[in-house]
Amino acid sequence: MKRVQLAGYQAKHFRYAATGKVATITLNRPDRKNPLTFESYGELRDLFREMTYATDVKAIVFTGEGGNFCSGGDVHEIIGPLVKMEMPELLAFTRMTGDVVKAMRACPQPIIAAIDGVCTGAGAMIACAADMRFATARSKLAFLSCASDWLAPTWAHARCCRGSSGCRARPICSIPAAWVGGEEAERFGFYNRLVDPEQLVTEATAMAQSLADGPNFGHAMTKTMLWQEWNSGLGECIEAEAQAQAICMQTQDFERAYHAFVAKQKPVFEGN
């Protein structure tokens, strides 16, 4: 089985750093509110695919530099060239953007998005693909693809429109240039927590560290189950969860949790 170490990964199109078991990805084009390019899309896709085989990274923080998360695809470096492309090239690009989302969902590590300022277009798609979203009250969320006659990502639509607050989230995806502040986004459930800007990355990292110190196998199984159950019926979900629980019960972390509970101690998980 392929196994890799990613603590020392050298990113080319964004910043990457690993402290202990937590890796932090930072989009670092603050002068333009951290837009994505063809190159950064491709590198993100490849990095998240490699995360599947990483033995040293157990949780990931995804954020942006300079008071903004991500302003979407770079108008000059992506949108302009797309206008000149033929259908095969356009399809290759749109498939690559979808591959980023699929790679984020397929990697076993929990991903916490730390969102400040602008979070639009492809940035909103990345936020959707994360497992948790910490944000600031001053953040601004928008799915701008509809405003430019470019269908918003289907998965992003699904992520926003399903669940108990779907009726509140649906307009965000379909109304052109619908900007939503952090407090409203938290109310309809898109954000898990609002944090002061100065503490945003710190708190997101603390959550990532807590998850990294937990039962990693169980976290990965939970993430897989949530993804797989999107299109499953109730009976299928219950059976899949029964199988997943039986698998998790065979781990040593399950036994460690039991003995710690009996001894009234805090369990020390080792990820196996």
Residue pairs with C-beta under 8 A, 6 or more apart in sequence:
1 53
2 53
3 53
3 55
4 50
4 53
4 54
4 55
5 54
5 55
5 56
6 18
6 23
6 47
6 50
6 51
6 54
6 56
6 57
7 18
7 23
7 56
7 57
8 18
9 16
9 18
9 23
9 47
9 50
10 16
11 25
11 43
11 47
12 39
12 43
13 37
13 39
13 40
13 43
14 25
14 26
14 27
14 28
14 40
14 43
14 44
15 24
15 25
15 26
15 27
15 28
15 65
16 23
16 24
16 25
16 26
16 47
17 23
17 24
17 26
18 24
18 56
18 57
20 209
20 212
21 56
21 57
21 58
21 59
21 209
21 212
21 213
22 57
22 58
22 59
22 60
22 61
22 205
22 208
22 209
22 212
23 57
23 59
23 60
23 61
23 109
24 60
24 61
24 62
24 63
24 201
24 205
25 44
25 47
25 60
25 61
25 62
25 63
26 63
26 64
26 65
27 34
27 36
27 40
27 63
27 64
27 65
27 69
27 70
28 34
28 64
28 65
29 35
29 65
30 64
30 65
30 66
30 67
30 68
31 66
32 71
32 74
33 64
33 66
33 68
33 70
33 71
33 117
33 118
34 64
34 65
34 66
34 68
34 69
34 70
34 71
34 123
35 70
35 71
35 72
35 73
35 74
35 75
35 77
35 78
36 44
36 70
36 72
36 73
36 74
36 78
36 122
36 123
37 73
37 74
37 77
37 78
38 77
38 78
38 81
38 93
38 96
41 96
41 97
41 100
41 122
42 96
44 100
44 103
45 96
45 99
45 100
45 103
48 100
48 103
48 104
48 106
48 107
49 103
49 106
49 107
51 57
51 60
51 103
51 107
51 108
51 109
52 106
52 107
52 108
54 109
57 109
58 109
58 211
58 212
58 216
58 271
59 109
59 110
59 111
59 112
59 208
59 209
59 211
59 212
60 107
60 109
60 110
60 111
60 112
60 208
61 111
61 112
61 113
61 114
61 201
61 204
61 205
61 208
62 111
62 112
62 113
62 114
62 126
62 130
63 69
63 113
63 114
63 115
63 116
63 200
63 201
63 204
64 70
64 115
64 116
64 117
64 123
67 116
67 117
67 197
68 116
68 117
68 118
68 119
69 113
69 114
69 115
69 116
69 117
69 118
69 119
69 123
69 127
69 139
70 118
70 119
70 120
70 121
70 122
70 123
70 126
71 118
71 120
71 121
71 123
72 120
72 121
72 122
72 123
72 124
72 144
73 79
73 121
73 122
79 148
82 90
82 93
85 93
97 122
97 125
97 153
98 153
98 155
100 125
100 126
100 129
101 125
101 126
101 128
101 129
101 153
101 155
104 111
104 126
104 129
104 130
105 129
105 223
105 227
106 227
108 216
108 219
108 220
108 223
108 224
109 219
109 220
110 131
110 132
110 208
110 211
110 219
110 223
111 129
111 130
111 131
111 132
112 130
112 131
112 132
112 133
112 134
112 204
112 207
112 208
112 211
113 126
113 127
113 130
113 132
113 133
113 134
113 135
113 204
114 134
114 135
114 200
114 201
114 204
115 127
115 133
115 134
115 135
115 136
115 139
115 141
115 191
115 200
116 135
116 136
116 138
116 139
116 197
116 200
117 136
117 138
117 139
117 140
118 139
118 140
119 127
119 135
119 139
119 140
119 141
119 142
120 140
120 141
120 142
120 143
120 144
121 142
121 143
121 144
121 145
124 141
124 142
124 143
124 156
125 153
125 155
125 156
127 133
127 141
127 190
128 153
128 155
128 156
128 159
128 160
129 155
129 159
131 223
132 192
132 207
133 190
133 191
133 192
134 191
134 192
134 193
134 194
134 195
134 200
134 203
134 204
134 207
135 182
135 185
135 186
135 191
135 193
135 194
135 195
135 200
136 182
136 194
136 195
136 196
136 197
136 200
137 181
137 182
137 183
137 194
138 181
138 182
138 197
139 181
139 182
139 185
139 191
140 179
140 180
140 181
140 182
141 172
141 179
141 180
141 181
141 182
141 185
141 190
142 172
142 177
142 178
142 179
142 180
143 152
143 156
143 157
143 160
143 172
143 173
143 178
144 176
144 177
145 151
145 152
145 153
146 152
146 173
146 174
146 175
146 176
147 176
147 177
152 173
152 174
156 173
157 173
158 230
160 166
160 169
160 170
160 172
160 173
160 190
161 169
161 170
161 173
162 230
163 169
163 189
164 189
165 188
165 189
168 187
168 188
168 189
169 188
169 189
169 190
171 178
172 178
172 180
172 190
180 190
182 191
182 194
183 194
185 191
186 192
186 193
186 194
193 203
195 203
195 204
211 219
213 269
214 269
215 248
215 251
215 253
215 254
215 257
215 269
215 271
216 253
216 269
216 271
217 248
217 251
217 253
217 271
217 272
218 248
218 251
218 253
218 254
221 244
221 247
221 248
222 244
224 244
225 240
225 241
225 244
228 240
229 236
229 237
229 240
232 240
248 254
251 272
252 270
252 272
253 267
253 269
253 270
253 271
253 272
256 267
256 268
256 269
256 270
257 267
257 269
259 267
260 266
260 267
260 268
261 267
